[in-house]
Amino acid sequence: MDYAAFASAVEPILVAHGCDAEGDCHGGGIRGTLQLSPPAAKNTSFDFNQVSLQVLVNDPDRSPILTEPLAVSAGGTAHSVKPFADTTDTEFRTMRAWVRAGVTP
């Protein structure tokens, strides 16, 4: 996974959609396995490491970092927030390109 690409392209998407450690969302604990830093104490290195764990090397397009924020009707999986209606969304495509670029055949 490319840290510079994450910091410049992926982290801003996560932040824009409120994917931070606010309340019990992505602060760890009961909401699942993705833990992210809080907006008031953003730690891009920590977030990079956590998001990288959500990438499936053997099946990058099925990685939770891509499927959970994607609408179920577009192939997504269960998640309370669905910022991406389909796979043509520009931000979704940016995240998918980052995931795919980090997976070596």
N, C-alpha and C positions, 0 to 999 in steps of 0.2 A: 504494500500500500504506500502511496506517495503522500508524505506528510505535507509538503508545500501545497499540493493540489487540494488536499483536505482543508487546510487552513484558509486558502484563498477562495475556494469554490463551494465546498460541502458544508463546512461549519456555518457560513453565513446563511445557507438555506435552512439548516436546523434551527438557528437562532430566529430567523424570520418567521418560522412556523411555531415558535414557542417550545421547541424541544430542548428544554433545559430542566434543571433540577428544581422546579417550582412545585410546591406542595408535595404530593407523593408521585408526581409524574417524573419519571426518569431520575429520581433521586435515590433509586435503589429501593429495596424493600418489597412492598406488596405489588407493585406495578409490573414487575418483570425483570429481565436480565440486563437491560440497557440502562446504565447509570451515567449521567452527564453532569458537568459542573454547573453551578447556579449562575444566573446572569450577572449578579453582583461580584462574582469571583470567577470569571471565565478562565478556564484552564484548557487551552486548545490541545496541549499535549495529552492530558488525561482523556479528553473527549475523543481524540484520534485513536488512542489505545482501546477505548471502550467500543467505539464504532467498528473498528477493525475486527473485533471479536464477533460482530454481527454479519460478517461476510463468509459465505460458504464457498470455499475455494473450488470444490468439485462441481458446484452448480450456482455460479454467481448470480444469475437472474432470480434465483429462489432465496437469495440472502434476506434475512429478516429486515435489514436496514432498507431494503427496497420493497418487500412485500407488505410489511405492516402499515406503512403510511399510504399504500395504494388501495383504492376502492376495491372491494371484493368483486364487483362486476368486471373489473379489469384484470383480475388474477391475484388480487391482494389477499391477505390473511387477516384474521381477527385483530383489531386494534381500535381503541376508542376514538382516535382522531385520524381522519383520512384527508390529508391536504392534497393528494393527487388523485384526480378523477380518472385518469388513464395514463398510459405509458408515453403519450405524446407531449405531456407537460414538460416545458423546458427545464424546470428545476429537477424533475424526476430523471430526465435524460442526462443531466449533469451528474447526478448521483450515480446513475447506472454506469456512465462512462468511467467514473472514478473507480467503482467496484471492479468493472471489467479490466481496466488498465492494471490493477494491482494483482490480478490473478494470472500467473504464468502457466502456460500449457504444459 
